Amino acid sequence: MADPRKRNRLPKRLYETELLRLQHELVKLQEWVRAEGVRLVVVFEGRDAAGKGGAIKRVSEYLNPRVARIAALPAPTERQRGQWYFQRYVEHLPAAGEIVLFDRSWYNRAGVERVMGFCTDEEYRQFLHQCPTFERMLTEAGILLRKYWFSVSDVEQERRFQDRLQDPMRQWKLSPMDVESLTRWEDYSRAKDDMFVHTDIPEAPWYVVESDDKRRARLNMIAHLIASVPYREVARRAVELPPRPPSRGYRRPPRDSQTYVPDHAATLSV
């Protein structure tokens, strides 16, 4: 029986062609950010298995990791728990000429921490009150802030969890927290709705990405990001390879004087 997910999925060839074109534009955007000293923050949020990680990989695939970096923060340390909540995220904000992609962000407090009881009601209310001010401070300082919410249906989320469960290469992606999210679908829905009410502000609006079809979601998100940033193509200085100079008598040491990795490739059969 045909997989129902594939019926309306964007054709792979069309997807790959457009993805490559968009990634080319991302490289141009990166060079503009670097040359102009722009600071760009992109926040990726959404339910577990909504496709955030895959989108981040496609965005960053051809970018210079010295310019565009991914911030995927672990659970806070005991010291960080005693800090102002936003403090550890501030440390990862970009300097001039940098892009930071947040694989989850300060919105953990409005999502998993709220639903799982990892923060108090007072901490949660304080977050909803402070977050818009925090983001206005970022944008007033000249930081370009883009926030994407990847929206996946309950049926598709469960399918992706089942796929992970059956795939030994991806089982590490299925955490106890992911499993818990299946039974707390409505709790997460209410938390997301409340979060949007308080933090979908003109200075930093939320953009929802329908992600049941991962291919469409990636193309739509990247295309929107590119269209939302007023970048221009920056002329790069031409690079020419110099002629190789003549040998000055260097001799390579004998091969048996060094330790080489075994030729595993030679053991493979066609």
C-alpha positions as CSV (number, residue, x, y, z in Angstrom):
1,M,0.0,0.0,0.0
2,A,1.4,3.4,-0.9
3,D,2.5,5.7,1.8
4,P,-0.2,8.4,2.1
5,R,2.4,11.0,3.0
6,K,3.9,10.7,-0.5
7,R,0.7,11.5,-2.4
8,N,1.0,15.3,-2.2
9,R,4.7,15.6,-1.4
10,L,6.6,18.0,-3.6
11,P,8.5,16.0,-6.3
12,K,12.1,15.3,-5.2
13,R,13.7,16.7,-8.4
14,L,11.7,19.9,-8.3
15,Y,12.5,20.2,-4.6
16,E,16.3,19.7,-5.0
17,T,16.5,22.1,-7.9
18,E,14.7,24.9,-6.0
19,L,16.6,24.1,-2.8
20,L,19.9,24.6,-4.5
21,R,18.8,27.9,-6.0
22,L,17.6,29.1,-2.6
23,Q,20.9,28.0,-1.0
24,H,22.8,30.0,-3.6
25,E,20.8,33.0,-2.5
26,L,21.6,32.2,1.2
27,V,25.3,32.4,0.3
28,K,24.7,35.8,-1.2
29,L,22.8,36.9,1.9
30,Q,25.7,35.6,4.1
31,E,28.2,37.6,2.2
32,W,26.0,40.8,2.6
33,V,25.7,40.1,6.3
34,R,29.5,39.8,6.6
35,A,30.4,42.8,4.4
36,E,27.8,45.1,6.0
37,G,28.3,44.1,9.6
38,V,24.7,43.0,9.9
39,R,23.5,40.9,12.8
40,L,20.8,38.3,11.9
41,V,19.0,36.0,14.4
42,V,16.7,33.2,13.1
43,V,14.6,31.3,15.7
44,F,13.3,27.9,14.9
45,E,10.5,26.6,17.1
46,G,7.8,24.0,16.9
47,R,6.7,20.7,18.3
48,D,9.0,17.7,18.5
49,A,9.6,16.1,15.0
50,A,8.1,19.2,13.3
51,G,11.1,19.4,11.0
52,K,13.2,22.2,12.6
53,G,16.5,20.3,12.5
54,G,16.2,19.4,8.8
55,A,15.4,23.0,7.9
56,I,18.4,24.3,9.9
57,K,20.6,21.8,8.1
58,R,19.5,23.0,4.7
59,V,19.9,26.6,5.6
60,S,23.4,26.2,7.0
61,E,24.6,23.5,4.5
62,Y,26.7,25.9,2.3
63,L,27.2,28.7,4.7
64,N,30.6,29.6,6.3
65,P,30.4,28.3,9.9
66,R,32.5,31.3,11.0
67,V,29.7,33.6,9.8
68,A,26.6,31.4,10.4
69,R,26.5,29.3,13.5
70,I,23.9,27.1,15.1
71,A,23.0,27.7,18.8
72,A,21.4,24.6,20.3
73,L,21.7,25.1,24.0
74,P,21.6,22.1,26.4
75,A,19.6,22.2,29.7
76,P,20.8,25.1,31.9
77,T,23.4,24.5,34.6
78,E,22.7,25.2,38.2
79,R,24.5,28.5,37.9
80,Q,22.5,29.5,34.8
81,R,19.3,28.7,36.7
82,G,20.2,31.4,39.1
83,Q,20.7,34.0,36.3
84,W,18.2,36.2,34.6
85,Y,16.4,33.9,32.3
86,F,17.4,35.5,29.0
87,Q,21.1,35.9,30.1
88,R,22.4,32.6,28.7
89,Y,20.8,33.3,25.3
90,V,22.3,36.8,25.1
91,E,25.7,35.2,25.2
92,H,24.9,33.5,21.9
93,L,23.6,36.6,20.0
94,P,25.6,37.5,16.9
95,A,28.3,40.2,16.6
96,A,28.5,42.4,13.6
97,G,28.7,40.3,10.4
98,E,27.3,37.1,12.0
99,I,24.2,34.9,11.6
100,V,22.9,32.8,14.5
101,L,20.3,30.0,14.0
102,F,18.6,29.1,17.2
103,D,17.6,25.5,17.3
104,R,15.0,26.2,20.0
105,S,15.5,29.4,22.0
106,W,14.3,31.4,24.9
107,Y,10.8,30.1,24.0
108,N,11.6,26.9,25.8
109,R,10.0,28.6,28.8
110,A,6.7,29.1,27.0
111,G,6.7,25.6,25.7
112,V,8.3,22.6,27.2
113,E,9.1,24.3,30.6
114,R,5.5,25.4,30.9
115,V,3.9,22.1,29.9
116,M,6.3,19.9,31.8
117,G,6.3,22.0,34.9
118,F,10.0,22.9,34.7
119,C,9.2,26.5,35.7
120,T,6.9,28.1,38.2
121,D,3.7,30.0,37.3
122,E,5.4,33.2,38.3
123,E,8.5,32.5,36.1
124,Y,6.2,31.7,33.2
125,R,4.1,35.0,33.6
126,Q,7.3,36.9,34.0
127,F,8.6,35.5,30.7
128,L,5.4,36.4,28.8
129,H,5.7,39.9,30.2
130,Q,9.5,40.4,29.5
131,C,9.9,38.6,26.2
132,P,8.3,41.3,24.0
133,T,10.4,43.9,25.7
134,F,13.5,41.7,25.2
135,E,12.8,41.3,21.5
136,R,12.1,45.0,21.0
137,M,15.5,45.7,22.6
138,L,17.1,43.4,20.1
139,T,15.4,44.9,17.1
140,E,16.0,48.5,18.4
141,A,19.7,47.6,18.6
142,G,19.6,46.8,14.9
143,I,19.5,43.0,15.1
144,L,17.3,41.4,12.4
145,L,15.1,38.9,14.2
146,R,13.1,36.2,12.3
147,K,10.9,33.7,14.2
148,Y,9.6,30.6,12.6
149,W,7.1,28.1,14.1
150,F,7.0,24.7,12.4
151,S,3.5,23.4,12.5
152,V,3.0,19.6,12.3
153,S,-0.3,17.7,12.6
154,D,-0.7,15.1,15.4
155,V,-1.0,12.3,12.8
156,E,2.2,13.3,11.0
157,Q,4.1,13.8,14.3
158,E,3.2,10.3,15.4
159,R,4.2,8.8,12.0
160,R,7.6,10.5,12.4
161,F,8.0,9.1,15.9
162,Q,7.2,5.6,14.5
163,D,9.8,6.1,11.8
164,R,12.4,7.0,14.4
165,L,11.5,4.1,16.5
166,Q,12.1,1.7,13.6
167,D,15.3,3.3,12.4
168,P,18.4,2.5,14.5
169,M,20.2,5.5,12.9
170,R,17.6,7.9,14.2
171,Q,16.4,6.3,17.5
172,W,18.6,8.8,19.4
173,K,16.2,11.5,18.2
174,L,13.3,9.9,20.2
175,S,13.7,11.1,23.8
176,P,11.4,10.4,26.8
177,M,10.4,14.1,26.4
178,D,9.3,13.4,22.8
179,V,7.2,10.4,23.9
180,E,5.6,12.5,26.6
181,S,4.6,15.1,24.0
182,L,2.3,12.6,22.4
183,T,0.1,12.4,25.5
184,R,0.3,16.2,26.0
185,W,-0.8,17.4,22.5
186,E,-3.5,19.7,23.7
187,D,-1.4,21.1,26.5
188,Y,1.3,22.0,24.0
189,S,-1.4,23.5,21.7
190,R,-2.7,25.8,24.5
191,A,0.8,26.8,25.5
192,K,1.6,27.7,21.8
193,D,-1.6,29.7,21.5
194,D,-0.9,31.6,24.7
195,M,2.7,32.2,23.6
196,F,1.5,33.7,20.3
197,V,-1.0,36.0,22.0
198,H,1.8,37.6,24.1
199,T,4.9,37.4,21.7
200,D,3.5,37.9,18.2
201,I,4.5,41.5,18.1
202,P,4.9,43.9,15.1
203,E,8.7,44.3,15.8
204,A,9.2,40.5,15.8
205,P,6.2,38.6,14.4
206,W,5.8,34.9,14.3
207,Y,5.8,33.2,10.9
208,V,4.1,29.8,10.8
209,V,5.5,27.1,8.5
210,E,3.2,24.2,7.6
211,S,5.5,21.3,7.9
212,D,3.6,18.0,7.2
213,D,5.5,18.0,3.9
214,K,9.1,18.6,4.9
215,R,10.2,19.5,1.4
216,R,7.6,22.2,1.1
217,A,8.3,23.5,4.6
218,R,12.0,23.9,3.9
219,L,11.5,25.7,0.6
220,N,8.8,27.9,2.0
221,M,10.8,28.9,5.1
222,I,14.1,29.6,3.2
223,A,12.3,31.6,0.5
224,H,10.5,33.7,3.1
225,L,13.7,34.4,5.0
226,I,15.5,35.5,1.8
227,A,12.6,37.7,0.8
228,S,12.4,39.3,4.3
229,V,16.0,40.5,4.4
230,P,17.0,43.5,2.2
231,Y,20.3,42.0,1.1
232,R,22.2,42.6,-2.1
233,E,24.8,40.7,-4.0
234,V,28.3,41.7,-2.8
235,A,31.1,41.8,-5.3
236,R,33.8,39.4,-4.3
237,R,37.4,40.1,-5.0
238,A,38.7,37.9,-7.8
239,V,41.0,35.2,-6.6
240,E,43.8,33.8,-8.8
241,L,45.9,30.8,-8.0
242,P,49.6,31.6,-8.2
243,P,51.9,29.4,-10.3
244,R,53.4,26.6,-8.3
245,P,57.1,27.4,-7.6
246,P,59.8,25.0,-8.8
247,S,61.0,22.4,-6.5
248,R,63.8,23.3,-4.0
249,G,64.9,19.7,-3.3
250,Y,62.3,18.6,-0.8
251,R,62.0,14.8,-0.3
252,R,59.0,13.2,1.3
253,P,59.9,10.8,4.2
254,P,59.6,7.1,3.4
255,R,56.0,5.8,3.8
256,D,57.1,3.2,6.3
257,S,58.2,6.0,8.6
258,Q,54.6,7.1,9.2
259,T,51.5,5.3,10.4
260,Y,48.6,5.3,7.9
261,V,45.0,4.4,8.5
262,P,44.1,1.0,7.0
263,D,42.7,1.0,3.4
264,H,39.2,0.0,4.4
265,A,37.8,1.1,1.0
266,A,40.0,-1.5,-0.7
267,T,38.1,-4.3,1.1
268,L,34.8,-3.2,-0.5
269,S,33.4,-5.0,-3.5
270,V,31.4,-3.4,-6.3
